[in-house]
Amino acid sequence: METLNLLWAGLAVALQPGNLLFAGIGVLLGTLVGILPGISPSLTVALLLPVTFKLDPTGSIIMFAGIYFGAMYGSSTTAILLNTPGEAASIATAIEGHSMAKAGRGGAALSTAAIGSFVAGSIASLGLAMLAPVIVELAVSFGPWDYFALMVLAFITVSATFGDSVLRGLTSLALGLVFGLVGIDKLTGQGRLAFDIPNLLDGISVTTMAVGLFAIGETLHVASRFSGIADKVEAVRGSLWMTREEWKRSWKPWLRGIGLGFPIGALPAGGAEVPTLLSYTIERKLAVKPEEFGHGAIEGVAGPEAANNAAATGTMVPLLALGLPTSATAAMMLAGFQQYGLVPGPLLFITNADLVWGLIASFMVGNLMLLVLNLPLVGLWVKLLSVPQPWLYAGILVFAAMGTLAANPSLTELALLVGFGVTGYLMRCWDYPVAPMIVGLILGPMAESQFRRALQISLGDSWVFFKHPGSATLLVLALIALLAPLLFKQLRAFKGEDA
């Protein structure tokens, strides 16, 4: 009952005119970047970080969340009409959705994707409201050793989740941890790794690194692969409304997709790719007309899209309750919180309850906005696919440089921005994930602080992390998360040799 009262109070915050405006801007931008090939929600949030640093924290974070969910909607449009998934989680949608579009059923594919996303996002938002306080109650009793172990778990899961190589993920994380050491040591007051540059005594700006790695690095990488050949866009033929049979074939996949997406997304090592592919596999096995799969089965669009949006909402559980980002966009939202001096985790629910519950309630409002915007404006979204991509890349680079200089007007910041941009480009070329680097910069100083506190309280006893059951359990989970991908890789190689 208390949770419902808090959610009701959060709804009052979310429905304030200013926050509604931020939510509307967020979902519009999110849909736009989801549709435009080569532009990700993490890139968009990174671009907006320097622009929003003086705005209202609640409205800005609501806008970032709207961008995240809007991009999930928008990526289904490109997957269906272009056969080009805007996000990895839309790969399953592209398989059946594009076949439906070529067969003249693009309207039905877009409808089941939009309605399924709305249903999934709304139900998952209620799940978030119910689950997050339970985790917070558990986390409030954490000591510094538990928080340090939790940070270690975050480091390992993020490194193992992003990219195909655990070693490359850990390398990216290590770079972020090193950059997190730059600045004044909070315990001794001595400068570290500043190289007599006064601007570095305040540490590396998360905004500068985020814009460089995500916005500039990703834009350079996409531009370097641009072939100049325009993709063929399938026209939206047929009615946008689903028939009675299509409704009948969609509602069960929606519910199954939610059942897969939200729990997996809420895991510390979650994400949207696994539940969407699982949903597609399950729908194929349970299909009434299995012969349609591969040729435009509506279940293959309905289930994965519901799983996709439920998982996106699920990633907010570890982010808000524990401060653990499990996707690139969640990592950028973590940077957004830090920009306003806010630390996601159990204390955030106590010190900034209005912000947290307003944000959770805005998920429901944003999902309704997306449903209203997506289907009636589908013609406009299709026209946006004809925007020349070189214009987009040039605009992003100019906007990134101007935004960063507006937030931190100095030659040092500009040099760091360019340096991080080149680093992000090279990391993508060599298949190194960039999100762990951001997480290392943000969580590294917090982990160091909790580590020192734990040693001070225990009078230097380094075994304190294993003497407390909470921290010991988290460290064991971190070890499992580190070894599991390596073991699975060896197992696949062994099976391949046997074959």
Secondary structure, DSSP 8 states (H G I E B T S, - for coil): -HHHHHHHHHHHHHTSHHHHHHHHHHHHHHHHHHHSTT--HHHHHHHHTTTSTTS-HHHHHHHHHHHHHHHHHHHHHHHHHTS--SSGGGHHHHHHHHHHHHTT-HHHHHHHHHHHHHHHHHHHHHHHHHHHHHHHHHHTT--HHHHHHHHHHHHHHHHHHSSS-HHHHHHHHHHHHHHHT-EE-TTT--EES-TT-GGGGG---HHHHHIIIIIIHHHHHHHHT--S---------S-SS--HHHHHHHHHHHHHHHHHHHHHHHSTT--SHHHHHHHHHHHHHH-SSGGGTTS--THHHHHHHHHHHHHHHHTHHHHHHH----SHHHHHHHHHHHHTT---STTHHHHTHHHHHHHHHHHHHHHHHHHHHHTTTHHHHHHHTTS-HHHHHHHHHHHHHHHHHHHS-SHHHHHHHHHHHHHHHHHHHTT--SHHHHHHHHHHHHHHHHHHHHHHHTTT-TTHHHHSHHHHHHHHHHHHHHHHHHHHHHHHHHHHHH-
